[in-house]
Amino acid sequence: MAQMSKWGIVALTAISGSASAQVDLLPDIIVDANRLYDNAIQISGGRTYLRLSNATANIGQGKLHLYGGAVLPGGRQEVIQRVHRSDGTWWDRVAGQFVYHPGHGHIHVDSWCQYSLREVTTDGGVGPVVAQGKKTSFCIIDLSIWDSSLPGFVPGGEFRSCGSTVQGLSVGWQDIYSRGLEGQAIDITDVPAGTYWLESEADPNNNMLESDETNNTARILVVIGGGGGGSIVADAYEENNSRAQVDGRPVGQNNSPNLGPVGPQRIITNLTIHQSGDDDYFKFYQPGMGTSADFVRIDFPHSAGDVDMQLYSSTGTLLATSQGTTNSETITLNNRPAGWYYVRVYGFNGATCPGYTLTIDPSASSNAPTVQVHTPPAGDTQRTYGAETYDVTWSAADLDGNPTWVTVYVNTTPTLDGNEIMLPTSLHTPGDLGFYIINSADFTPGTYWVYAAVTDGNAWSGAWSDGTITFVNEVCLADLSSSADPNDPGYGVPDGIIDSADFFFYLDLFVAGNLQADLTGSADPNSPFYGVPDNIVDAADFFFFLDRFTEGC
């Protein structure tokens, strides 16, 4: 718990009225346990690593608002947390340090998360740490919506760039780091085979002031090296012992039993009934009326354990059971209408199974879904690699009224030639959300076309963007717009030319007090705050921009 003695209060704005009328609108940071299920083993340089994805979300009453303070030795800088209050005022406190991360190419908040592997005690509790990663630094930004129903949620987010020392998490937003990024690993080379708790703790040093300091940790069970002891290993889709557990997992994500779209056919191997009474539930969507060609099937060695299967409706009504004595069980989807279904796989009389395969072949809809990619628009849009994000937007539709899911790819040419890169955190984004925020740290600098693949649960289609997005190592700060007309599509789109359009675009931002116009804390080039945003739009920002505009690119 953060203590009053630890608060380095830097500034307090003038406040009016009684103190009792003012309430600190504090953030509340949690770890999304569901992201931890996206993990995998990697062997590199003779060492074995458990790689994992991670996400932190803000469920508090106020934003986590961070900006740079005093410059420190060794290329570091103080982090200042601005605590907003219910009457519109705020106060500041020291909350750790910023550090430049060369692997990601931008500024990070140091020691944002700690990843650990812990023993499982005999009663299923949490034991000592057996392996631990370094305290991972993050650029903290709004990358994905966590819960738009929270009071104080801001559509579009407020913190979108790693290029400055202004970072944070808006209410109802989350930051996501995929397992392929540097630092997303624990060295488990010397860890014995077995089942362990995989744990992620946000803000392990308690640098941030939050409304709840007790909910910063999430953990899941993982199996290392075959589990040990000769027992059957729990599969990657655990825990999925009930419909409620499955409903709590994200739709269509890696290792999630809430499968969502499974068409044209989904085959999942290496599943197990690892102990007596271990029911496995899976949930899937069928987009049309089932035919005699549509089915759910499990294949397994019957001699190693008798496994049966049931099909349930979305409300939990038992629809069909398959209880045979061969090496497979099949349930037809014939005449089953479009909608959500559960599959239950279980051992007969408590039997276990060392390995089975689940195949789901759902019906097809009458019409394939469609998608239109709106951004990037025609031409080329530039962003700074490793520092700036970019919103890919689309419109998805399905004439049959089915839900849709979109997965985003990029490629250097507008072709699906095997070189396209799937952006991992975009997998099965709800189509009606209409956007995905690209984190440029997921790939290398370059010019990319964007492809949106859309499915309704069976059929797939897709579309390329009309233009490209270029992530470059440096973007000219004064190149802001190709047009001064707010109604022009080029308004706010850099064109590589410094001219009056850029000046008047910045002037619009400045007059409106838009934080995009916040460029510096000082107009003095000799000041340590020159070029360091301070979250205030004032004359210093205007003169700083004027210097960049005069210099050109």
N, C-alpha and C positions, 0 to 999 in steps of 0.2 A: 504494500500500500504506500503510495506517495505521501510523505510526511511534510508538514508545514515548514520544518527546518530545512528541507531540501529545495524549497521553492526559491528560485533565483528570480525575483520579480524585477523586471527591467523597467516597465512603464505602466502607469495606470491612468486612463483617461479621466477627465473631469466628469463627475457624475452628479446628477441632481435628484432630488427627492429622497425619501427615506431608504436606508440600506435594506430594509426588509422587502422593498418592492423589487429588488434586483436579484435575479437568479442566474448563476453561471450555467450556460447551456453547454454542458460538457459532452465530449465524444464518449463512445463506449465501443472499444475495439474487440472483436472476436475473431477466431480462426474458423474458417469453413472446413469442418471435418471431411466433407464430401470430396474436396480437392485432394486430400491425402490418399484417397483410393487410387488416384492416378500415379502409380509408382511402378518402378521396374528396376531390375538388376543390370548393372553395367560393369564390365571388366575392362580396365584400362591401366596400362603401365604396370601390370602384375598385381594390381590392387582390385578389390571388389567393392563396388559402391551401390548403395540403395538410392536411386534418384527419385525425387518426389516433386509433385506440384504443390502449391500453397496459395492460399488466398486469405486476406484479412478484410473484414467488413466493419463499417461504422453503423451501429444500431442506436447510438445515443441521441440526445436532444439537440446537440450542436455539432458543428463541423470540427474535424481535426485540422487545424490551420497552422502550418509551420512555415517559417521563413528564416533567412540567414541573418545572423548577428555578427559578433566580433570575429575577425579573422584570426585563426590560431596557427601556431607553428606546425610544420609538416603538411601544409596544404589542406588543413581542416578549417572548419568554421562552426561557430556556435549555432545550434538550432534554437530558435525562439518559438514557443507555442503561444499563439494568440487565443485567449479564452474569450469568447463572445458572451455577452450577457443579454438578458431578456429585455432590457431597456434600450438596446442598441449600442451600448458602450462595450468596451473590451479592456482586458489587461493582459500583459505579456509575462512570460516566465521562461527561463532557460530550460531546455529539454533535450540535452544530448548534443551530438555533433553531426555535421555533414562531412562526407568524405567523397572524393572522386573515385569512381569505380572504373578502372580501365577496361575490364572485360565487357561491361555494358555500355561504356562510352558516355556516362552521365553522372550527375551528383546523386548520392544516396544518403539516406538517414542511416547512420551507423547503428548496428546491433538492434535491428528491427524484429528479427525472428530467430529463435533457437530451435534446431531440429535434434531430437534425441530418440534413441532406441532404448526401451526399458524392459526389464524382466516382467513376466506375468507371474504373480504369486500363485500359490497352490489353490487359493480361494478365488482366483480370477482378478485379484487386485493389481495395483500398480507398484512394481518393484523398483530396484535401483537402476541407474543408467548403465548400460553396457557399451554404448557407442554414441558419439555425439558429433554433430557438425559444428563448424565455426558459427558464431553469432552472425547471421547473414544480414548484410545491409541491403536496403531497398530504396528505390525511387518510389515514393508513395504518391499515387495518382488515382483518379477515378477511371477505372477501366471497364467496369461492368455493373449493371444494376443488381443490387442485392434485394432490396425491398422498397418499391416505389410508394407503398402505402404509409410509410413512416412519416410522422409530422416533421416538417422541415426539409423533406426531400426536394431537390432541385433538378428538374429535367435537364439533361445535358451535362450535369456535373459542373464543378467549379475548378477542379485541379486537373489539368490536362497536359502538363508539360514537365519534363525532367530537365529542361534546358536552363532553368533558373533555380534559385534557392527558395522558391515558393512552391511548397508541396502540401499534400494533405488528402483527406478523405471526406467527402461530403456525406451528409446523412443519407443512409439508404444505398450507398455505393460501396463497391469492393475493389481492391487491387489484387491482381492475379499474376503469379509467376509460374510459368510452365516448367516442367521437370528438365527440359533441355537447356535451360539457362545456367550460366555459371553460378556456383554456390548452392545449387539445389540438390545436395547430395550428402550422404553420411557414409564414411568409410567403414565397411562391415567386414573387412578382410579377416579379422581375428575373432569374429563373432560365431559361436557354435550354432549348428542347425537348431531350429526351434521356432516357437511362436512368441512374438514380442509385441509390445505396444510401440507403435510409431507415433511420436508426439511432436506437435508444433506449438511453441509458446510465443505469442506476440509481446513485444516490448518487455523482454526478460529483465532489463535493468530498471524497469519502472520509471523511465524518463518522462513519459507522458502523463498528464493529469487526466483521469477518466472518471466517469460516474460510477463505474464498477471495476475494481482491480482484480476481481476473483474469477472472471470468465475469459481470461486471455489464452487459455490452453485447450487444445483439442487433441484427441488421440484415437487411433483405430488399431485393430489387431492385424499383424502381418506375419507371414511365414517366411523364414529364412532357411535356405539350404535344404529343402525337402522336409522340414519339420522335425526331424530327428526321432529316435526311439522306435522306428519301424511302424509308426501309426499312420493312418490315412491323413493326408494333408488337406486342410480346408482350402477350397478354391478361391480364386481372386474375386468372386462376386459376393462372398460373405461380407457382412452379415445380412442374410435374406431369408430369415426363418419365419417371417410372417408378412402379410399384405401391408401392415402398417410400416414395417421396416423398409419395404420396397418403395412405398409411397413417399418416404422421407428422403429417398435418394434422387439425384438430378436425372432428368430424362435424357437418355441417349449418350451419357458421358462414359468415358473409359471405365471399365470394370463395374458399371452400375447395372444392377438387376432390373432397374426401371428402364427397359430397353427402348421404349418408344417406337420409332420407325424401324422396321426389321426387313422390309421388302427390297428387292423381289424375294430374297431368301436370306435368312440369317442362320449360320451354323456356329455354335459355340462348343469348343472342345475342352477337355481337361477339367470337367466339372466333377465334383465328388459329393457323396453323402458321407462325411468324414466321421460321424459318430451317430450312435443310435438316437433316433428322434430328431435328427437334423433335417427338417423339411426345407427344401429350396423353392422359393417363390420367384417368379419372373413376371414382368408386366409388359405387354406389347399393344400396339395399335394396328387395327385392321381397317383399311380405308374404304372397303366396299363389301357387298354381299358375298359371302363365301360360296365356293363351288366345290364339287367333288375332287378337284385337283389341289385344294388348299388343306393344310394339315399342320399339326404339331406332333413331333416325334422325338423319342429318346432312344439312343442305342447304347448298349452296355453289355458286359459279360455276365449273363444270368448266373453262371456258376459261382461268381464271386459275391453275389448278393441280389436278391429279388427286389427290383425297383419298379414302382408304379407311378402313374401320372393322373392328374385331374385338371380340368378346365373350369374356371370360374368367370362369372360376369364381372363388370366393373363395380357392382354393388356387393360382390361376395357370394352370389348365388351359385351353387354347384351346378354345372351344366353337363358334364360328362366325366366318366372315369374309364381308364384303361388298365386292366389288371390281368396280364397274361403270364405265361410261363416260358417265354422265349427271350431272345436277346434284344428285343425292342418293344416299345409301347407306342401306339399311334392314336391320335384323336383327330377326327375330321373337323374341318371348319365349314363344311357344307351347310348352307342356309343360315349361317351365323351372320348377323347384320354388322355393318360398320360400327366400330367403337373400340373401347379398351377391354382387354382380357387379362386374366392372371393364369399362369401355369403353376401347378404345384407338383413337385417331384419329391417322392418320399420312399423310404424303405419299408417293404412289407414286413409286418411284425417286428419292427425295429431294426431291419437289416441295414447294413452299410454298403457303400459302393466305392471302389478305388478309382473309378473313372467312367464317366458317361458323356455322351454328346447330345446336345439339344439342337434340334432343327425346327425352325418356324418358317412356314411358307404361307404368307397371308394372301388374301384376295387382292385383286387389282381394282382400282377405281375406274369409273367411266372415262375420266379425263385426267391427264397428267397436270400437275401444278405448273404455274408459270412464275417467272421472276424477272424483274427489270432492275438493273443496277443504275443508280442515279449518280453516285460519286465513287471514284473520281470522274469528273465531267470530261468532255472532249478537250484535248490539249494535254498539258502536263502540269501537275501540281507538285510543288516541292516542299519537303519538310526536312528538318534536321535529324539525321540518323542518331538513334540512341537517346534523343532528347525530346522529340515531339511525337505525339500520337496523331492518328488520322481516322476520321469517321467514314467508314464505308456504309452507304445507305442503299436501300432497295425497297421495292414493293413486290410482295409475293401474293399470289392469288390461287384459289382452287375452286373450280366451278361446282364441285360436288360438296362443298362446304366442309371439307376435311381440314384439320390443322395442318400447318406446314412447318418444316424445319429447314434452316439454311446453314450450309457449311461454306466457309470462305477460303479461297485459294488465291495465290499470286503466281505469276510467271513472267519471264522477260519477253515473251511473245504471247499473243492472245490465242493460244492453242493448248489443248490437253495432250501434250506430247510425252508425258512421263516425267517431265522436269518441273511440273507445277508443285508448289509448296502448300500443303494444307496448314492453315494457321490453327494450332492445336486447341486454343481456348475458344475457337469459333464453332467447334463441333456441335451440330444439331442445335444451333441457336433458334429460338422460336421465330418463325417467319414473320409474325405480326409485330415483333419488336421493331423490325425495320432498320436496324443498324448494328454494326459491330465496330468496336474501337481497335484499330491496329496498333500494336506495340511494336515499334520498329526493331526492338532488341531481339525479336524472334527470328530475324534473318539478316542478311548482309546488305550494305549500301548498294543502291542500284535503282534502275527504273523498272517498274512492274505494272502489268495489267492485272486487274482484279476479276476473279470469276466467282460467282455465287451459284452453288449447286443447291437445288431445292427438291424436297421430297414430301409426299403426303403420307408416307408409311409404306409405299410400294414403288410407284413410278418416280423416276428422277428426271429432272431437266435442269437447265442452267443458262446463264447469260454472262457475257463479258462486259466490262465497263467500256464506256465510249472513249475514255482517256486513260492516262497513266498517273501513277504516283511515284515520284522520285525521292528517295531518301539519300541525302548528301551529307557529308561530314560537316559542312558548314553552309549556312544560308545567310545571304546578305540581310542584315537586320532591317535596313530601310526599304527593302523590296516587299511591299505589303499588298499591293493591289494593281491590277491592270486597268481599272476603271475607277473614276470618282463618283460614278452614278450608282446609288444603292440599288437601283432596279436592274442594273446590268449583271449578267451572269459572271462577269469577270471581277465584280466588286469583292474585294477581300481575297482574290486569287493572285499570288505573285506571278510575275511574267519575266523576271530576270532583267528588268529595265527600271532604273530609278528616274522617276519623272513626277510631274505635278499630281498624278493620280495617287501616288504613294503619300504625298504630303497631305492632300485633302482627306484621304482615308484615315491617316493617323489623327488629323485634326478632329474628325468625327468621333473617333474613339476617345480622344482627350476631353473634348467638350462633354461627352456623355459620361465621363468618369469610368469608362470601361477598364477593368483591370488588365486587359490586353495592352493598354497604353502605359502600364507600369513597367518601366525599363531600368530604373536606377534609384538608389537612395541618396545620391548626391550628384550635383552638376560639376563638381570639381574633379578633374581627371586624376588628381593626386590623392583623392580620398579612397580608403579601402572599400567604400560602399559605392564607388563609381561602377556602374554596370551591374549592380546587385539590386534587384527589385526589392522594395520595402512594403509592398501592398498598399501604397498610397499614390494616387495620381496627382502630381503637383508640377510646379514649374521646372523642377529638376528633370523630370521625365521629358518635358517638351524640348528643353535645351539639349539633352542627351540625344534625342531623336534628330534634332537639327544638326548636331555634329555628324551623325552617321549619314544623314541625307546629303550633307555638303561633301563628305568624303566620297560618296558613291560606292560602287562595288568593283 
